[in-house]
Amino acid sequence: MSESEQVPATQPQGDLDPPDRWPPTAVGAAAPSPAPQRRPTRVDPGAWRRRSAWTRGLDLVLDALDFAADRVAGVAGLR
């Protein structure tokens, strides 16, 4: 058998375009979707005043380190 005998004949109605796209099944709905539910947020305006001793101590340590770094930068002429 030769190659020309193995190739099927071309059909005249054969189209090389891709098939049409059909929309998905759930295109629309009769009722609108429900609004998202959100939990209420709790805002405590006095929370920044009631910091723990650990937080206040950490603030003091970081402030001291910042002050020392500023002094070192001033002496070294970096600022």
C-alpha positions in Angstrom: 0.0 0.0 0.0 1.2 3.5 -0.8 0.7 6.6 1.2 -1.9 8.0 -1.1 -4.1 4.9 -0.5 -3.9 5.3 3.3 -5.0 8.9 3.5 -8.8 9.3 3.7 -10.5 11.5 1.1 -11.3 15.1 2.1 -15.0 15.8 2.6 -16.4 18.9 0.9 -18.4 20.0 4.0 -15.4 19.7 6.3 -14.8 23.0 8.2 -11.6 23.9 9.9 -13.2 26.5 12.2 -13.4 25.6 15.9 -16.9 24.7 17.1 -19.2 27.4 18.4 -19.0 28.2 22.1 -22.2 27.5 24.0 -22.7 29.4 27.3 -22.6 27.5 30.5 -25.8 26.0 31.8 -26.4 28.4 34.6 -26.3 31.6 32.6 -28.8 33.6 34.7 -30.9 33.2 37.8 -34.3 34.5 38.6 -33.3 35.8 42.1 -30.4 38.0 42.9 -27.6 36.6 44.9 -27.7 37.3 48.6 -25.5 40.0 50.1 -22.3 38.8 51.8 -22.7 38.5 55.6 -20.1 40.5 57.6 -19.3 40.1 61.2 -19.5 43.3 63.2 -16.1 44.7 64.1 -15.3 45.5 67.7 -13.5 48.8 68.1 -12.2 49.6 71.5 -11.1 53.2 71.6 -9.3 52.9 75.0 -7.3 49.8 74.0 -4.1 51.9 73.3 -4.2 53.2 76.9 -4.4 49.7 78.5 -1.1 48.3 77.3 0.6 45.7 79.3 3.8 46.2 81.3 5.6 44.0 78.7 4.6 46.3 75.9 5.6 49.5 77.8 8.9 47.9 78.7 9.5 46.9 75.1 8.7 50.5 74.0 11.2 51.9 76.5 14.0 49.5 75.3 13.4 50.3 71.6 13.3 54.1 72.4 16.6 53.8 74.2 18.2 51.8 71.3 16.9 54.4 68.8 18.3 57.2 70.9 21.7 55.4 71.1 21.7 54.8 67.4 21.0 58.5 66.7 23.9 59.5 69.0 26.3 57.0 67.3 25.2 58.3 63.9 25.8 61.9 65.0 29.3 61.2 66.4 30.2 59.2 63.2 29.1 62.0 61.0 26.4 60.0 59.3 23.8 62.7 60.0 
